[in-house]
Amino acid sequence: MTTATARLLPRARRFLRHRTRVLLLLAGWSLLESAHTFLGGYGLAKALDQGFLAGHTGVGLVWLGVTALAVVVGGLAGRGVFRGLADLVEPLRDGLVRQVVARSLTHAVEQPARAADSAVVSRLTNQTEIARDSFAGLVLVARSFVFTAAGAVLGLLSLAPELLLIVVPPLAAGLLLFLATLRPMAARQRAFLQADEDLATQFGAVAEGLRDVVACGAQQRIADRAYGVIEDEARAARQLARWAAVRCLALGLAGQLPVLLLLVTAPWLLRQGLTPGAVLGALAYLTQSLLPALHTLMNALGSAGTRLLVVLDRLTTDAATEPLTAPSPAPAQEPAPRAPAPSDDPRVELRAVTFAYGPAAQPVLHDLDLTVEPGEHLVVVGPSGIGKSTLTALVAGLLAPGHGEIRVAGRPVRAPSGTDPSLLRVLIPQQAYVFSGTLRDNLLYLCPDGACTAALEAAVDAVGLDALVRRLGGFDVPLDPGALSQGERQLIALGRAYLSPAPLVLLDEATCHLDPAAEMRAEHAFAARPGTLIVVAHRITSARRADRILVLDGNRATCGAHDELLERSPLYRDLAGSWQPDAPDGAENLTAKSRSLG
């Protein structure tokens, strides 16, 4: 903390020097506010000694009236204190916010390829508010203690100097004990803020890559890492609370011992010639002014002071604006041996499959029986939320059925701890994933043995990616995923799936951001590609291009060709009701109702 203090002090002096007028006004209002501190004990002593105890009731009432008037004046002065406090505190918060935003934007411009800094959210919201509130609290209680202590000490001196010998030593001892806790408290506060930023970074990364976590079967590993970060923050909070308890002990000693000593020595003080009014006035100074101000100051230094020092150190140094380094990934497990790819297109079989997202939830799929023949092109349609994406996730092995069995190429499919390479299936979801790297890296991601440039060009031409390749400048130009549209991302993901050796391709609304012509080109490419194809469709034209169509409708599932389903399935007729059969393929005039099949 010595280094942090030395670094922050020059900035603090510059900040305060530029606001000298505000500080002078604040001091003036504080001086006026402290008038009732002096009169609180002095007036009470005079009211007793010169008034009520001397038999002069009127004099006693006058002194009490003066004391009450000082309280009113002090309350009015408090209004000016808070106005001056706002003029001092708000510029600090505004400056910190500007600094955090400016440095974060500079980082984003200078290093665009790096991931966004999730911890900046904690700095911009939580930590700047901590700095603002802590600084306001410190200014408020510091000036209150200074002027209150000055008024109380002046009052004790005016009553009897020996009172200071009884009151000051225990107060000083308690304050020194309290100051001894500041350094470890600051260290624990720093550790807590670091844990808070680590938590924000970890969960930001998990939220951004949630589909990849599920696709790689890394849920347990990521959950363990997240629980570890949560436990680190909880441990830091517990350690901070322990030192806060030590601070409370110091507060209790400093607050109770002076009063106890004054009461114990009261008979001796009276024998030394002090008046009852002076003893009662000293007690009033302690209980009504000095001790409350000291308690407030110690609380502020112990909590707001350490928080402010740590937060300002993090917000005003270059290290604070650098993104936290992501936790190192766990050592990669030894990959499972790759089985040879099936020689024929795989058959997909679902036998009495039931799946629900939770023990008490209604099943999304119930006793579903389905067979997709080798090399068949199946399209799945149905209302939103009916279970289309769930079906593809089950076939891909990302989810495990509650009941029933799923087989691909004669082998059972289970939710694995990692991707099972023996089944060689690929799922492209609606939200296409493109990572930083070259276009070639993205396209060959699912090709363990690589592919030649000719194969790349053939895939690009097949799915309609050629225009994007020309715009980007070739296969080996680094990509900025954030600069790509949703449709461009989907085209890259489609090219990746087309190039893969997987004989089973699952497209879960993987063309929803493409226009009808681009969608038709991509689906024709996959229909002509060897292998079995399952497509979750959002346009009726996709259904027309399929060998068979599966209509999911609640707990019912109907399968057949387009013309057959128009006769058998009321739901399919409703979905396809506005399609114009005479329009050319890919140029249908669809209403909003028929444009989306879920």
VOGU-3710 file (C-alpha; in Angstrom, 3 decimals, decimal comma):
1> mttatarllp> 0,000/0,000/0,000  2,955/2,354/0,450  3,629/2,240/-3,301  -0,010/2,848/-4,120  -0,190/5,752/-1,670  2,956/7,336/-3,104  1,525/7,018/-6,613  -1,855/8,473/-5,719  -0,802/11,362/-3,470  0,452/13,684/-6,268
11> rarrflrhrt> -2,783/13,150/-8,210  -4,842/13,768/-5,087  -2,980/17,019/-4,378  -3,536/18,231/-7,959  -7,219/17,338/-7,769  -7,710/19,234/-4,489  -5,536/22,192/-5,532  -7,811/22,817/-8,510  -10,783/22,999/-6,143  -9,455/25,367/-3,474
21> rvllllagws> -12,568/27,516/-3,521  -14,814/24,500/-2,906  -12,608/23,403/-0,001  -12,690/26,866/1,602  -16,472/27,024/1,355  -16,725/23,526/2,810  -14,446/24,507/5,711  -16,482/27,610/6,408  -19,755/25,735/6,598  -18,088/23,065/8,750
31> llesahtflg> -16,789/25,700/11,186  -20,285/27,130/11,542  -21,711/23,631/11,945  -19,233/22,866/14,759  -20,466/25,743/16,913  -23,044/23,506/18,537  -20,265/21,052/19,499  -18,567/23,598/21,701  -21,812/24,893/23,186  -23,224/21,386/23,631
41> gyglakaldq> -20,980/20,709/26,635  -20,034/24,230/27,685  -23,616/25,506/27,700  -24,821/22,468/29,640  -22,094/22,997/32,281  -22,905/26,689/32,676  -26,645/25,968/32,812  -26,029/23,676/35,806  -23,285/25,567/37,671  -24,479/29,152/37,106
51> gflaghtgvg> -28,148/28,424/36,713  -30,043/25,498/38,190  -27,537/24,426/40,892  -27,012/28,086/41,910  -30,761/28,676/42,166  -30,953/30,880/39,076  -33,458/29,038/36,891  -33,664/31,845/34,336  -29,912/31,797/33,755  -30,009/28,025/33,284
61> lvwlgvtala> -32,802/28,306/30,746  -30,915/30,992/28,827  -27,854/28,777/28,543  -30,001/25,838/27,404  -31,642/28,134/24,854  -28,267/29,200/23,510  -27,253/25,541/23,228  -30,472/24,705/21,364  -29,982/27,662/19,012  -26,470/26,400/18,206
71> vvvgglagrg> -27,968/23,046/17,213  -30,364/24,787/14,803  -27,557/26,839/13,294  -25,459/23,697/12,904  -28,316/21,967/11,078  -28,673/24,870/8,657  -24,933/24,830/8,061  -25,190/21,134/7,170  -27,126/22,095/4,038  -24,173/24,108/2,813
81> vfrgladlve> -21,820/21,263/3,720  -23,633/18,796/1,475  -23,810/21,288/-1,395  -20,057/21,775/-1,204  -19,554/18,032/-0,919  -21,391/17,440/-4,205  -19,200/20,042/-5,954  -16,150/18,101/-4,778  -17,288/14,499/-5,301  -19,096/14,465/-8,658
91> plrdglvrqv> -16,071/15,734/-10,670  -14,053/12,823/-9,265  -16,562/10,239/-10,471  -16,923/11,891/-13,893  -13,166/11,949/-14,329  -12,806/8,293/-13,391  -15,562/7,230/-15,801  -13,952/9,188/-18,645  -10,577/7,641/-17,899  -11,889/4,063/-17,796
101> varslthave> -13,875/4,501/-21,028  -11,012/6,238/-22,850  -8,440/3,599/-21,939  -10,804/0,747/-22,773  -11,537/2,252/-26,202  -7,824/2,798/-26,776  -7,182/-0,851/-25,917  -9,924/-1,947/-28,323  -8,439/0,148/-31,158  -4,841/-0,877/-30,560
111> qparaadsav> -5,582/-4,581/-30,055  -8,773/-5,348/-32,003  -7,995/-9,041/-32,288  -8,057/-9,572/-28,548  -11,236/-10,444/-26,699  -13,285/-7,702/-25,082  -12,331/-6,881/-21,509  -15,249/-8,127/-19,399  -13,663/-6,735/-16,218  -14,181/-3,181/-17,508
121> vsrltnqtei> -17,871/-3,591/-16,638  -16,914/-3,986/-12,975  -14,646/-0,927/-13,162  -17,135/1,269/-15,009  -20,096/0,512/-12,737  -19,191/-1,016/-9,410  -15,705/0,390/-8,824  -16,375/3,983/-9,946  -19,411/4,076/-7,657  -17,270/2,691/-4,810
131> ardsfaglvl> -14,751/5,484/-5,425  -17,452/8,153/-5,510  -19,275/6,997/-2,379  -16,059/6,302/-0,467  -14,581/9,703/-1,290  -17,811/11,454/-0,300  -17,946/9,557/2,973  -14,312/10,281/3,792  -14,610/13,999/3,099  -17,805/14,219/5,115
141> varsfvftaa> -16,562/12,403/8,208  -13,003/13,781/8,078  -14,067/17,419/8,141  -16,753/16,551/10,738  -14,199/14,890/13,023  -11,660/17,705/12,663  -14,089/20,467/13,555  -15,963/18,398/16,133  -12,717/17,393/17,853  -11,526/21,001/17,836
151> gavlgllsla> -14,761/22,150/19,421  -14,757/19,337/22,006  -11,099/19,839/22,999  -11,609/23,580/23,288  -14,667/22,920/25,446  -12,810/20,464/27,720  -9,974/22,952/28,139  -12,413/25,691/29,041  -14,042/23,454/31,683  -10,915/21,853/33,217
161> pelllivvpp> -7,574/20,934/31,573  -7,232/17,784/33,681  -10,205/16,302/31,848  -7,950/15,864/28,806  -5,643/13,575/30,829  -8,546/11,205/31,401  -10,173/11,352/27,973  -7,316/11,605/25,455  -5,100/8,535/26,362  -7,788/5,822/25,842
171> laaglllfla> -8,990/7,568/22,695  -5,464/7,646/21,301  -4,838/3,993/22,256  -8,018/2,850/20,516  -7,210/4,906/17,439  -3,683/3,442/17,215  -5,058/-0,095/17,539  -7,480/0,686/14,778  -4,794/2,151/12,506  -2,826/-1,093/12,855
181> tlrpmaarqr> -5,669/-2,885/10,993  -5,676/-0,554/7,977  -2,824/-2,196/6,048  -4,178/-5,794/6,225  -7,683/-4,466/5,569  -6,458/-2,732/2,412  -4,709/-5,899/1,262  -7,887/-7,941/1,783  -9,922/-5,283/-0,013  -7,555/-5,450/-2,978
191> aflqadedla> -7,846/-9,236/-3,052  -11,637/-8,981/-2,984  -11,730/-6,529/-5,903  -9,340/-8,728/-7,883  -11,618/-11,708/-7,232  -14,615/-9,650/-8,352  -12,899/-8,790/-11,651  -11,808/-12,400/-12,148  -15,415/-13,480/-11,672  -16,659/-10,933/-14,233
201> tqfgavaegl> -13,997/-12,036/-16,725  -14,682/-15,743/-16,225  -18,438/-15,494/-16,642  -18,117/-13,102/-19,570  -15,940/-15,649/-21,373  -18,303/-18,509/-20,495  -21,375/-16,611/-21,705  -19,665/-15,749/-24,998  -18,485/-19,290/-25,650  -21,363/-21,276/-24,158
211> rdvvacgaqq> -22,172/-23,105/-27,382  -18,527/-24,117/-27,776  -18,420/-25,366/-24,196  -21,444/-27,579/-24,832  -20,199/-28,674/-28,233  -16,878/-29,799/-26,759  -18,499/-31,514/-23,792  -16,527/-29,288/-21,419  -19,426/-28,367/-19,123  -17,977/-29,998/-16,025
221> riadraygvi> -14,505/-28,583/-16,538  -15,831/-25,046/-17,048  -18,223/-25,442/-14,112  -15,344/-26,535/-11,859  -13,295/-23,545/-12,952  -16,237/-21,183/-12,373  -16,905/-22,637/-8,919  -13,241/-22,104/-8,124  -13,468/-18,408/-9,025  -16,645/-18,066/-6,959
231> edearaarql> -14,951/-19,715/-3,995  -11,952/-17,382/-4,356  -14,259/-14,366/-4,091  -16,100/-15,880/-1,124  -12,777/-16,607/0,606  -11,613/-13,024/0,036  -14,918/-11,735/1,442  -14,560/-13,891/4,553  -11,009/-12,672/5,190  -12,162/-9,099/4,764
241> arwaavrcla> -14,946/-9,717/7,274  -12,477/-11,085/9,852  -10,411/-7,912/9,785  -13,599/-5,893/9,943  -14,384/-7,716/13,201  -10,966/-6,692/14,586  -11,728/-3,131/13,591  -15,048/-3,287/15,442  -13,184/-4,454/18,555  -10,916/-1,411/18,336
251> lglagqlpvl> -13,954/0,797/17,928  -15,535/-0,682/21,032  -12,434/-0,069/23,133  -12,004/3,494/21,927  -15,671/4,251/22,370  -16,384/2,742/25,765  -13,157/3,129/27,769  -13,111/6,970/27,913  -16,686/7,085/29,229  -15,928/4,363/31,773
261> lllvtapwll> -12,799/6,186/33,017  -14,670/9,461/33,338  -17,394/7,854/35,421  -14,885/5,995/37,615  -12,816/9,128/38,263  -15,804/11,442/38,733  -15,633/11,338/42,604  -11,932/12,140/42,517  -12,503/14,995/40,079  -15,182/16,474/42,314
271> rqgltpgavl> -12,812/16,283/45,278  -10,228/18,148/43,198  -12,608/21,071/42,853  -14,390/20,345/39,574  -18,040/21,272/39,566  -20,798/18,785/38,774  -21,596/20,851/35,708  -18,047/20,457/34,405  -18,166/16,671/34,834  -21,556/16,479/33,145
281> galayltqsl> -20,344/18,779/30,344  -17,309/16,531/29,789  -19,608/13,508/29,621  -21,754/15,334/27,063  -18,688/16,126/24,962  -17,762/12,438/24,978  -21,141/10,817/24,360  -22,753/13,445/22,133  -19,859/14,775/20,047  -16,337/13,391/20,290
291> lpalhtlmna> -16,998/9,645/20,470  -19,672/9,587/17,724  -17,363/11,602/15,464  -14,461/9,255/16,240  -16,575/6,172/15,570  -17,701/7,605/12,257  -14,142/8,490/11,276  -12,787/5,075/12,187  -15,569/3,309/10,317  -14,938/5,470/7,266
301> lgsagtrllv> -11,172/4,920/7,345  -11,581/1,197/7,899  -14,060/0,607/5,102  -14,384/3,551/2,725  -10,739/4,583/3,095  -9,236/1,237/2,175  -11,783/0,716/-0,611  -11,045/4,156/-2,034  -7,278/3,667/-2,003  -7,467/0,253/-3,658
311> vldrlttdaa> -10,062/1,270/-6,254  -8,268/4,478/-7,208  -5,030/2,529/-7,555  -6,731/0,115/-9,962  -8,629/2,758/-11,909  -5,791/5,235/-12,383  -2,913/2,902/-13,311  -2,252/1,382/-16,704  -2,336/-2,110/-15,223  -5,933/-1,589/-14,181
321> tepltapspa> -7,060/-1,079/-17,745  -5,306/-4,096/-19,175  -7,640/-7,067/-19,595  -7,107/-9,811/-17,117  -5,364/-12,825/-18,508  -7,825/-15,612/-18,978  -7,207/-18,651/-16,805  -4,939/-21,162/-18,440  -6,945/-24,017/-19,856  -6,665/-27,351/-18,172
331> paqepaprap> -4,227/-29,733/-19,794  -5,792/-31,312/-22,820  -6,908/-34,868/-22,332  -5,419/-37,526/-24,544  -7,697/-37,710/-27,595  -9,698/-40,859/-28,048  -8,556/-43,055/-30,916  -10,331/-42,143/-34,140  -12,400/-44,956/-35,572  -12,604/-45,236/-39,334
341> apsddprvel> -15,426/-43,366/-40,960  -18,438/-45,415/-41,963  -18,104/-46,572/-45,518  -21,775/-45,840/-46,249  -24,008/-42,921/-45,440  -25,215/-43,349/-41,852  -28,722/-44,331/-40,819  -30,224/-42,286/-37,963  -32,640/-44,137/-35,677  -34,672/-42,808/-32,737
351> ravtfaygpa> -36,594/-45,369/-30,684  -39,221/-44,121/-28,185  -37,101/-41,047/-27,403  -38,371/-38,809/-24,603  -36,563/-35,694/-23,426  -37,372/-32,953/-20,885  -35,238/-30,050/-19,605  -35,511/-31,052/-15,967  -37,177/-33,711/-13,799  -40,348/-31,674/-13,256
361> aqpvlhdldl> -40,538/-30,171/-16,759  -42,966/-31,258/-19,453  -41,260/-33,408/-22,112  -40,234/-31,530/-25,220  -40,188/-34,788/-27,175  -42,306/-37,765/-26,093  -41,918/-41,345/-27,354  -40,567/-40,156/-30,703  -39,834/-42,880/-33,254  -37,950/-41,802/-36,358
371> tvepgehlvv> -35,703/-43,392/-38,952  -33,662/-41,350/-41,409  -32,407/-43,611/-44,157  -28,769/-43,466/-45,341  -28,260/-40,569/-47,736  -31,741/-39,161/-47,060  -32,504/-35,432/-46,853  -34,964/-34,792/-43,993  -36,419/-31,395/-43,111  -37,906/-30,749/-39,646
381> vgpsgigkst> -40,657/-28,127/-39,268  -42,994/-27,045/-36,513  -43,950/-24,087/-34,319  -41,322/-22,267/-32,275  -40,378/-24,118/-29,090  -41,788/-27,436/-30,263  -38,424/-29,263/-29,984  -36,722/-28,966/-33,400  -33,376/-27,746/-32,019  -33,656/-30,262/-29,186
391> ltalvaglla> -33,975/-33,049/-31,748  -30,783/-32,033/-33,558  -28,894/-31,685/-30,247  -29,978/-35,206/-29,277  -28,839/-36,663/-32,596  -25,551/-34,746/-32,313  -24,975/-36,210/-28,856  -25,034/-32,857/-27,047  -28,087/-33,953/-25,052  -28,989/-37,365/-23,693
401> pghgeirvag> -32,588/-38,625/-23,876  -34,405/-39,321/-20,653  -35,862/-42,479/-22,170  -35,332/-44,323/-25,396  -32,310/-44,790/-27,628  -30,655/-42,961/-30,509  -28,370/-44,729/-32,985  -26,257/-43,331/-35,807  -24,708/-45,796/-38,220  -25,779/-48,577/-35,863
411> rpvrapsgtd> -23,920/-47,139/-32,873  -25,680/-45,733/-29,814  -25,452/-41,970/-29,308  -24,927/-40,677/-25,793  -24,143/-37,240/-24,395  -20,324/-37,535/-24,262  -17,680/-35,804/-22,165  -16,100/-34,825/-25,450  -16,947/-35,145/-29,133  -17,103/-38,753/-30,244
421> psllrvlipq> -15,118/-38,759/-33,505  -16,238/-42,248/-34,494  -19,707/-41,063/-35,496  -18,413/-38,185/-37,620  -21,434/-35,913/-37,419  -21,476/-32,119/-37,524  -24,100/-29,718/-36,184  -24,326/-26,103/-37,399  -26,657/-24,071/-35,134  -28,519/-20,874/-35,901
431> qayvfsgtlr> -25,840/-18,710/-34,241  -22,841/-19,462/-36,411  -19,454/-19,402/-34,708  -16,469/-17,745/-36,406  -13,214/-17,441/-34,490  -10,251/-15,091/-34,888  -7,762/-16,389/-37,406  -7,723/-16,724/-41,164  -10,627/-17,768/-43,333  -8,668/-20,918/-44,177
441> dnllylcpdg> -8,372/-21,772/-40,463  -12,120/-21,379/-40,018  -13,029/-23,467/-43,054  -10,633/-26,312/-42,175  -11,586/-26,418/-38,496  -13,527/-29,702/-38,943  -10,971/-31,249/-41,318  -8,398/-33,069/-39,159  -6,406/-34,079/-42,234  -6,633/-30,678/-43,910
451> actaaleaav> -7,750/-29,968/-47,458  -6,114/-28,626/-50,600  -6,862/-25,221/-52,068  -8,858/-26,828/-54,869  -11,184/-28,454/-52,319  -11,528/-25,123/-50,542  -12,447/-23,370/-53,757  -14,962/-26,091/-54,647  -16,650/-25,781/-51,239  -16,683/-21,996/-51,473
461> davgldalvr> -18,310/-22,139/-54,893  -20,834/-24,749/-53,757  -22,216/-22,876/-50,724  -21,981/-19,400/-52,268  -19,030/-18,101/-50,269  -17,039/-16,872/-53,279  -18,157/-13,229/-53,077  -17,103/-13,010/-49,427  -13,718/-14,598/-50,191  -13,095/-11,963/-52,865
471> rlggfdvpld> -14,156/-9,151/-50,553  -11,912/-10,386/-47,742  -8,925/-10,775/-50,071  -8,391/-14,538/-50,051  -8,228/-17,471/-47,686  -5,228/-16,340/-45,641  -6,396/-12,891/-44,553  -7,049/-12,625/-40,781  -10,726/-12,384/-39,915  -12,373/-9,944/-37,546
481> pgalsqgerq> -15,511/-11,868/-36,473  -17,136/-8,698/-35,152  -16,939/-7,098/-38,619  -18,893/-9,914/-40,285  -22,652/-9,925/-40,696  -24,760/-12,777/-39,372  -25,298/-14,014/-42,926  -21,553/-13,991/-43,651  -20,884/-15,937/-40,481  -23,472/-18,509/-41,516
491> lialgrayls> -21,855/-18,896/-44,938  -18,451/-19,553/-43,320  -20,004/-22,121/-40,957  -21,761/-23,787/-43,889  -18,496/-23,948/-45,814  -16,823/-25,506/-42,764  -19,528/-28,196/-42,519  -19,442/-28,850/-46,288  -15,675/-29,435/-46,183  -15,801/-31,743/-43,175
501> paplvlldea> -15,604/-35,511/-43,681  -18,754/-35,994/-41,594  -21,303/-38,215/-43,406  -24,097/-36,813/-41,202  -24,793/-33,047/-41,286  -27,335/-31,361/-39,022  -28,347/-27,800/-39,978  -30,394/-26,135/-37,221  -31,774/-23,059/-39,024  -28,214/-22,571/-40,237
511> tchldpaaem> -29,424/-20,444/-43,204  -31,923/-18,220/-41,385  -29,872/-15,034/-42,035  -29,490/-15,710/-45,759  -31,797/-14,412/-48,474  -33,921/-17,047/-50,264  -31,576/-17,302/-53,266  -28,469/-17,782/-51,092  -30,349/-20,278/-48,942  -31,439/-22,254/-51,995
521> raehafaarp> -27,852/-22,408/-53,282  -26,494/-23,625/-49,933  -29,205/-26,243/-49,467  -28,774/-27,542/-53,020  -25,060/-27,912/-52,268  -25,707/-29,962/-49,129  -28,411/-32,015/-50,850  -25,885/-32,926/-53,580  -23,146/-33,624/-51,021  -22,754/-37,335/-50,148
531> gtlivvahri> -24,155/-38,204/-46,751  -27,286/-37,960/-44,641  -28,770/-34,474/-44,118  -31,184/-33,258/-41,430  -32,328/-29,622/-41,724  -34,423/-27,575/-39,315  -36,211/-25,264/-41,756  -37,638/-21,792/-41,379  -38,924/-21,393/-44,952  -41,397/-23,579/-46,805
541> tsarradril> -39,009/-23,756/-49,783  -36,582/-25,769/-47,632  -39,321/-28,321/-47,054  -40,068/-28,552/-50,791  -36,422/-29,458/-51,471  -36,375/-32,359/-48,973  -36,896/-36,069/-49,558  -39,166/-36,171/-46,482  -40,560/-33,679/-43,990  -40,988/-34,272/-40,255
551> vldgnratcg> -43,741/-32,137/-38,681  -43,447/-31,790/-34,887  -46,758/-30,884/-33,266  -46,819/-31,270/-29,492  -46,522/-34,946/-28,638  -47,325/-35,914/-32,223  -44,881/-36,285/-35,102  -45,960/-36,718/-38,700  -43,547/-37,627/-41,483  -44,052/-37,599/-45,231
561> ahdellersp> -43,591/-35,764/-48,520  -44,891/-32,247/-49,112  -48,035/-33,191/-51,044  -48,798/-36,022/-48,645  -48,518/-33,756/-45,586  -50,790/-31,127/-47,153  -53,525/-33,774/-46,992  -52,652/-35,415/-43,640  -51,348/-32,617/-41,395  -53,513/-29,588/-40,503
571> lyrdlagswq> -50,479/-27,916/-38,918  -48,413/-28,309/-42,075  -51,272/-26,929/-44,163  -51,411/-23,940/-41,857  -47,646/-23,377/-42,101  -47,652/-23,696/-45,873  -51,032/-22,043/-46,439  -49,778/-18,854/-48,082  -47,147/-20,413/-50,362  -47,657/-19,682/-54,049
581> pdapdgaenl> -47,148/-22,983/-55,923  -46,825/-21,306/-59,332  -43,847/-19,159/-58,327  -40,362/-20,269/-59,410  -38,255/-22,148/-56,888  -36,510/-19,728/-54,504  -38,771/-16,771/-55,377  -41,978/-17,665/-53,515  -44,259/-14,855/-52,407  -44,577/-15,718/-48,738
591> taksrslg> -46,554/-13,940/-46,094  -45,119/-13,539/-42,602  -47,045/-16,647/-41,594  -45,529/-18,957/-44,198  -42,095/-17,284/-44,237  -41,282/-18,733/-40,818  -41,827/-22,328/-39,857  -40,735/-21,745/-36,266
//
